[in-house]
Amino acid sequence: QVQLVESGGGLVQPGGSLRVSCAASGSKFSIYAMGWYRQAPGKARELVARITNDSKIFHTDSVKGRFTISRDNARNTVHLQMNSLKPEDSAVYYCNVLFSDGNGYWGTGTQVTVSS
């Protein structure tokens, strides 16, 4: 059974930094892509950043220059380093993993709140 274990998140002041991580396990298939989405109250879930197994990286425009996605292939783990956080970055952040069999899985989400 596939498990995605998320960690990190929390409360931070504007301008601060946080890192969220997600470790995947339980699949016999290799991971094709790992990413982070976020969903703020009343808004649709949006893709924040994504990294493929051949290191193709995407960051949505609103986080470019502030957020960095990285991946530890040996540990099937993805990290999202978030710097210069703004109140509008507040949301539940969800890990998403796509395996080579075409199946994708979601984490349960971790809250990020940016507030003074």
C-alpha positions, 0 to 999 in steps of 0.5 A: 500500500502506497504511503506518503508521509508529509512533514514540516509546515506550521506558522511563520511570520511574513518573510520567514522560511519553512520547508515541507517534505514528503516521503513515499513508500509502498509501491513496486514501481519507480517514481516518475514525478513528485510535486507539491500543490496547495489549496487555500480556503475557497480556492482551487487546488493549484500546482506549486512545484514539480520535479520529474525523475530526470530532474525537469523542474516546474515552479509556478510563477507566483513562487519563482525565486522564493520556493525551491523543489528538490528530490532525494531519489534514494529516499523517494523524498521530495522537499519544498524549501519556501523562503520569503513567505507571504500571507498569500502563501498560506494554504494546505500543502499537498504532496503528489507522487506519480509512479511509472505505472501511471497511478498518482497519489496524494498526501493528507496535507500539511498546513502552512500559515504565514501571519504576523 
